[in-house]
Amino acid sequence: MSSVLWIARGIIAAALIGTAVLFYVSQTDVPSEADKATNGMADTTPDTATSPSRAPALDIPPDFEIGALETNRARRDVTPEGVTPAPEIAWPVERAPSLEPPPAPEPTPEPARFFRVGVVDAGMIATQRDYTVSFAHITALGADQTCTDGTDHDWPCGRAARHALMRLIRGRAVTCDIAPDELASRVAEEIDLSLICSVGGFEINHWLIEHGWATARAGAPELYHEAEELARAEARGQWSEDWRNR
């Protein structure tokens, strides 16, 4: 029991001594206001209310241009020998206005196509929708037309021309130079369809003239008239000298 009392007394004594030491240190380390004044100690703690947190802003005139600095600043030429120096740049540099992209071209409509056409004669085809298409810029032989050969014999040149066109088409699709929308409008208004058509890579209008089954009308392309002259000179088609051996 006596040992426990001695330990308790020691603990209390140590606590009292520690308290006394802390009190002494606090009184001796922190100088009073009077000591500061006596010893000339000034308060060096910055006043956040009056001291700036960053450098003061530069006083730049409102009409100042950076280009003036670039104009007046001397430039050192560092171009290596034998190398073309860079061009001089006039300051201030102005940004070029952005260019608007060109408008997209209008889409080209697909030409009208006719399938399983019937051949009325050398100058006309019949479509499956019960309307006909004639070939522009030409005058073709009629289905019942006859011609006279070099021996003064009449022969069925119109029927021969119709058969020639049938052999050219041979059940293939015929393409004509008209947009489907315009075609529908003209058909609805019952406007005659006189078009330039092609089949298998051949333009039918020119092909008929070239083989002597049609003539070029006034105002037709010059190529048509040249083809007619050649067909006449070579006695093709309706100008055949001996239609049985043509």
C-alpha positions as CSV (number, residue, x, y, z in Angstrom):
1,M,0.0,0.0,0.0
2,S,2.8,2.4,0.8
3,S,4.4,1.8,-2.6
4,V,1.2,2.8,-4.4
5,L,1.1,6.1,-2.4
6,W,4.7,6.9,-3.3
7,I,3.9,6.4,-7.0
8,A,0.9,8.6,-6.8
9,R,2.8,11.3,-5.1
10,G,5.5,11.1,-7.8
11,I,3.0,11.5,-10.6
12,I,1.4,14.5,-8.9
13,A,4.8,16.1,-8.3
14,A,5.9,15.6,-12.0
15,A,2.6,17.2,-13.2
16,L,3.2,20.3,-11.0
17,I,6.7,20.7,-12.2
18,G,5.7,20.4,-15.9
19,T,3.0,23.0,-15.4
20,A,5.5,25.4,-13.8
21,V,8.0,25.0,-16.6
22,L,5.4,25.7,-19.3
23,F,4.2,28.8,-17.5
24,Y,7.8,30.1,-17.2
25,V,8.5,29.5,-20.9
26,S,5.4,31.2,-22.0
27,Q,6.3,34.3,-20.0
28,T,9.9,34.5,-21.2
29,D,9.6,33.6,-25.0
30,V,6.8,36.0,-26.0
31,P,7.9,39.7,-25.6
32,S,5.3,42.1,-24.4
33,E,4.3,45.2,-26.3
34,A,6.4,47.2,-23.8
35,D,9.5,45.1,-24.5
36,K,9.0,45.6,-28.2
37,A,8.8,49.3,-27.8
38,T,11.9,49.3,-25.5
39,N,14.1,47.1,-27.6
40,G,13.0,48.6,-31.0
41,M,11.3,45.4,-32.2
42,A,9.0,46.2,-35.1
43,D,6.1,44.1,-36.2
44,T,7.2,42.6,-39.5
45,T,3.9,40.7,-40.1
46,P,2.6,41.9,-43.5
47,D,-0.7,43.7,-43.5
48,T,-2.9,41.7,-45.9
49,A,-5.3,44.6,-46.1
50,T,-2.7,47.0,-47.6
51,S,0.0,44.8,-49.2
52,P,-0.8,43.7,-52.8
53,S,-1.0,40.0,-53.7
54,R,0.4,40.5,-57.2
55,A,2.5,42.9,-59.2
56,P,0.7,46.1,-60.2
57,A,-0.8,46.2,-63.7
58,L,1.1,48.0,-66.4
59,D,-0.2,51.3,-67.5
60,I,-0.8,50.6,-71.3
61,P,-2.4,53.3,-73.4
62,P,-5.8,52.2,-74.9
63,D,-4.6,52.9,-78.5
64,F,-1.4,50.9,-78.1
65,E,-0.9,48.2,-80.8
66,I,1.4,45.2,-80.5
67,G,2.3,45.6,-84.1
68,A,4.2,48.8,-83.2
69,L,6.5,46.7,-81.1
70,E,7.1,44.3,-84.0
71,T,7.7,47.1,-86.4
72,N,10.3,48.9,-84.2
73,R,12.0,45.8,-82.9
74,A,15.3,45.0,-84.7
75,R,15.3,41.5,-86.2
76,R,18.4,39.4,-86.4
77,D,18.9,37.5,-89.7
78,V,19.8,33.9,-88.8
79,T,19.4,32.5,-92.3
80,P,22.3,30.1,-93.1
81,E,24.5,30.9,-96.0
82,G,23.2,29.6,-99.3
83,V,19.6,29.5,-98.1
84,T,17.0,31.9,-99.4
85,P,15.9,34.2,-96.5
86,A,12.3,34.3,-95.4
87,P,10.2,37.1,-96.9
88,E,9.8,40.3,-95.0
89,I,6.4,40.5,-93.2
90,A,4.6,43.8,-93.0
91,W,3.3,44.4,-89.5
92,P,0.7,44.3,-88.1
93,V,-0.4,41.1,-89.7
94,E,-4.1,41.0,-90.6
95,R,-6.0,37.8,-90.6
96,A,-7.5,37.0,-94.0
97,P,-11.3,36.6,-94.1
98,S,-12.4,33.0,-94.2
99,L,-13.7,31.9,-97.6
100,E,-17.1,30.4,-97.8
101,P,-17.2,26.9,-99.4
102,P,-18.6,26.9,-102.9
103,P,-22.2,25.7,-103.1
104,A,-22.7,22.0,-103.9
105,P,-23.6,21.4,-107.5
106,E,-27.1,20.5,-108.3
107,P,-27.5,16.8,-108.7
108,T,-27.9,15.7,-112.3
109,P,-31.2,13.8,-112.7
110,E,-31.0,10.3,-114.2
111,P,-32.4,10.1,-117.7
112,A,-35.6,8.3,-118.4
113,R,-35.3,4.6,-119.3
114,F,-37.8,2.5,-121.3
115,F,-37.9,-1.2,-121.1
116,R,-39.4,-3.7,-123.7
117,V,-40.2,-1.0,-126.2
118,G,-42.1,-1.7,-129.4
119,V,-40.8,-0.3,-132.7
120,V,-43.6,1.5,-134.6
121,D,-41.3,2.6,-137.4
122,A,-37.8,3.8,-137.9
123,G,-38.6,7.1,-136.2
124,M,-40.8,6.1,-133.3
125,I,-40.9,3.6,-130.4
126,A,-43.9,2.7,-128.2
127,T,-43.5,2.3,-124.4
128,Q,-45.3,0.0,-122.1
129,R,-47.3,2.9,-120.7
130,D,-49.2,3.5,-123.9
131,Y,-47.4,6.5,-125.2
132,T,-44.9,6.9,-128.0
133,V,-41.5,8.6,-128.3
134,S,-40.2,10.0,-131.5
135,F,-36.5,10.7,-132.3
136,A,-35.6,14.4,-132.4
137,H,-33.9,16.3,-135.3
138,I,-34.5,13.5,-137.9
139,T,-37.1,12.5,-140.5
140,A,-37.2,8.7,-140.6
141,L,-38.8,6.4,-143.1
142,G,-42.4,5.4,-142.4
143,A,-43.2,1.8,-141.9
144,D,-45.0,1.5,-145.3
145,Q,-42.7,3.8,-147.3
146,T,-41.1,2.6,-150.5
147,C,-37.9,3.7,-152.3
148,T,-36.6,3.3,-155.8
149,D,-33.2,1.6,-156.3
150,G,-30.7,2.2,-159.1
151,T,-32.6,-0.2,-161.4
152,D,-35.8,1.8,-161.0
153,H,-37.4,-0.9,-158.9
154,D,-39.5,0.1,-155.9
155,W,-38.6,-1.7,-152.7
156,P,-40.0,-1.5,-149.1
157,C,-37.3,0.7,-147.6
158,G,-39.6,1.7,-144.7
159,R,-40.1,-1.9,-143.6
160,A,-36.3,-2.5,-143.9
161,A,-35.6,0.6,-141.8
162,R,-38.0,-0.7,-139.1
163,H,-36.4,-4.1,-139.0
164,A,-32.9,-2.5,-138.8
165,L,-34.0,-0.5,-135.7
166,M,-35.5,-3.6,-134.1
167,R,-32.2,-5.5,-134.6
168,L,-30.3,-2.6,-133.0
169,I,-32.6,-2.5,-129.9
170,R,-33.0,-6.3,-129.5
171,G,-35.1,-6.0,-126.4
172,R,-32.6,-3.8,-124.6
173,A,-33.6,-0.7,-122.5
174,V,-33.7,2.6,-124.4
175,T,-32.5,5.7,-122.6
176,C,-33.7,9.2,-123.6
177,D,-32.5,12.6,-122.6
178,I,-35.4,13.7,-120.3
179,A,-35.7,13.6,-116.5
180,P,-38.4,11.3,-115.2
181,D,-40.3,14.2,-113.5
182,E,-40.4,16.2,-116.8
183,L,-41.4,13.1,-118.7
184,A,-44.4,12.5,-116.3
185,S,-45.4,16.2,-116.7
186,R,-45.3,16.1,-120.5
187,V,-47.2,12.8,-120.7
188,A,-49.9,14.2,-118.3
189,E,-50.2,17.2,-120.5
190,E,-50.2,15.1,-123.7
191,I,-47.2,16.9,-125.1
192,D,-45.4,15.1,-127.9
193,L,-42.1,13.5,-126.9
194,S,-39.4,14.2,-129.4
195,L,-36.1,13.1,-127.7
196,I,-32.6,12.0,-128.3
197,C,-32.3,8.4,-127.3
198,S,-29.6,5.7,-127.1
199,V,-29.3,2.0,-126.7
200,G,-26.2,-0.1,-126.1
201,G,-23.9,2.8,-126.4
202,F,-25.3,4.0,-129.7
203,E,-27.3,7.2,-130.2
204,I,-30.3,6.0,-132.1
205,N,-31.0,9.4,-133.9
206,H,-27.5,9.6,-135.3
207,W,-27.3,5.9,-136.1
208,L,-30.5,6.0,-138.3
209,I,-29.0,8.8,-140.4
210,E,-25.6,7.2,-140.5
211,H,-27.1,4.0,-142.0
212,G,-29.4,5.8,-144.4
213,W,-32.7,5.2,-142.7
214,A,-33.4,8.9,-141.9
215,T,-32.4,12.4,-142.9
216,A,-31.4,15.4,-140.8
217,R,-33.9,18.2,-140.3
218,A,-33.1,21.9,-140.5
219,G,-31.5,23.0,-137.3
220,A,-30.2,19.6,-136.4
221,P,-26.7,19.3,-135.1
222,E,-24.0,19.6,-137.8
223,L,-22.9,16.0,-137.0
224,Y,-26.3,14.8,-138.3
225,H,-25.9,16.6,-141.6
226,E,-22.4,15.2,-142.1
227,A,-23.7,11.7,-141.4
228,E,-26.4,12.1,-144.0
229,E,-24.0,13.3,-146.7
230,L,-21.8,10.3,-146.0
231,A,-24.7,7.9,-146.2
232,R,-25.8,9.4,-149.5
233,A,-22.3,9.2,-150.9
234,E,-21.9,5.6,-149.9
235,A,-25.4,4.6,-151.0
236,R,-26.5,3.3,-147.6
237,G,-30.1,2.4,-146.6
238,Q,-32.7,4.2,-148.7
239,W,-30.1,5.3,-151.2
240,S,-29.0,1.7,-151.9
241,E,-28.4,1.0,-155.6
242,D,-29.4,-2.7,-155.3
243,W,-31.4,-3.1,-152.2
244,R,-31.5,-7.0,-152.6
245,N,-27.7,-7.2,-152.2
246,R,-27.2,-4.3,-149.7
